[in-house]
Amino acid sequence: MRLHASLRPVIALAIAASVALTVSACATGAGGNTPADPERIAESASSLGITPELVYTTDVDGYDLAVQSVGSTGSSGMSASWFSEARGGILTIRTDFGEVTAENCAATPLFEAHDVAVTCEEDDDGLWHRTAGDAHEYVATRDDVLIRVSGRGASEEDLRAAAQAVHVPSEAELELLFSDAPEPPAGMPVERGDLPEHGDGAPIDPSGPGG
């Protein structure tokens, strides 16, 4: 089931208690940080309408992925939330293509405070720290992809750590990310634009003058 981006942090709170133990067990021994095969990423992301190049994950001590929160955001980006039962905080990443500069950083409202003016500051690690009232967001850039990290109840330090740790998922991380995603129906044929709606499915060439 695809979830609207504005609902994911709230839903993550409700499901985190039941998900956390399972996620922690699955994440143990994830098999290193070697990125998953691009074809595997594309196959997994397609079920949720996410562009493969926008599939990223993160890893912060004390936070567990809420697998039901993984879904699409914007036109083709990915959104996912992590929950800390001990700290009572949620952090969320949202991905998109683009570039952050001093000129455009404040132009996009913060998701958690969209009616408040944004201020920006670039830190020594190349992360952009965006604030709006009491809301904080860190933005990391990886290969022309923007990964926005924000949250509710998560400390500024946790958000920054999550932004520093964003990366293309390994095979095990990819499997975990999309473990709740719908699978395409088995045996579904690949659509082709040159096939007629009726008949045996073979393209029909028009007859020439001689028939």
Order of alpha helices (4+ residues) and beta strands (2+ residues): alpha-alpha-beta-beta-beta-beta-beta-beta-beta-beta-alpha-alpha
